[in-house]
Amino acid sequence: MALADIVKSVGDGKHSLSKWTQTIAFLTCTGVICWYAYNLQLSEWMFGLYFGVAVGGNILNKKIAVDKVVEEKKIDAAIEPERSS
């Protein structure tokens, strides 16, 4: 996997505008956080918010993907999927 694959679609391998936007936004926010930390002005809430946004999205996407795989395995095993209320 090359570094350029980060901004390409999985299916066709073309550049993805949404992935470019997400990458640019992440790098910009990281630069701002580094600047505040370098100038000793980084507050706890600012770092917490940055960390939550930067890591939280990835964790949420991973949970959705895992739930989808588990659901597909239940269907393959002929187990009736649980209904969420």
Secondary structure by P-SEA (a helix, b strand, c coil): ccccccccccccccccaaaaaaaaaaaaaaaaaaaaaaaccccaaaaaaaaaaacaaaaaaaaaaaaaaaaaaaaaaccbbbbcc
